[in-house]
Amino acid sequence: MERRKVRTLRHYRQRFLPGAAFVFRRPRVWMGKRYAAGDACPESLVDNRAKCETFWENEWIELAQFEEILAAAKASGSLMELAEHGIAVPDGVQVERKGGWYEIRLAGGRVEKVKGREGVREFLAGPLPAIEKRNQA
């Protein structure tokens, strides 16, 4: 298993996301097992929200995919605000903010309007290819 490099400081735009994938920033022992820096946090820690938040506040863990989310946001021209909240925009999809609403342009030319960041997260979590095929039919 390849370990990724863990920075000494967590990126200032990272925010706690309950249920997200986390990695340890420092060597830690959790439930009798030793974890090194860069190891993925076990489900028993991620599912225990109080402990997970405590580990987050003490800067013992960080988001596992934050670099990919940040790179995707910069490359696709999507809002950095979405990356800050852990929302990755897939290739071929453009997101533009219009006040409290967001316009999502799919690869097939379809435009959807959703309210708020959570609306964007829920929409992008859905089956995007099925939506595009239905639009073309």
Secondary structure as GFF3:
##gff-version 3
##sequence-region A 1 137
A	DSSP	beta_strand	22	24	.	.	.	ID=ss1
A	DSSP	beta_strand	28	30	.	.	.	ID=ss2
A	DSSP	beta_strand	33	35	.	.	.	ID=ss3
A	DSSP	alpha_helix	43	46	.	.	.	ID=ss4
A	DSSP	alpha_helix	49	57	.	.	.	ID=ss5
A	DSSP	beta_strand	61	63	.	.	.	ID=ss6
A	DSSP	alpha_helix	66	76	.	.	.	ID=ss7
A	DSSP	alpha_helix	80	84	.	.	.	ID=ss8
A	DSSP	beta_strand	94	98	.	.	.	ID=ss9
A	DSSP	beta_strand	101	105	.	.	.	ID=ss10
A	DSSP	beta_strand	111	115	.	.	.	ID=ss11
A	DSSP	alpha_helix	116	125	.	.	.	ID=ss12
A	DSSP	alpha_helix	128	136	.	.	.	ID=ss13
###
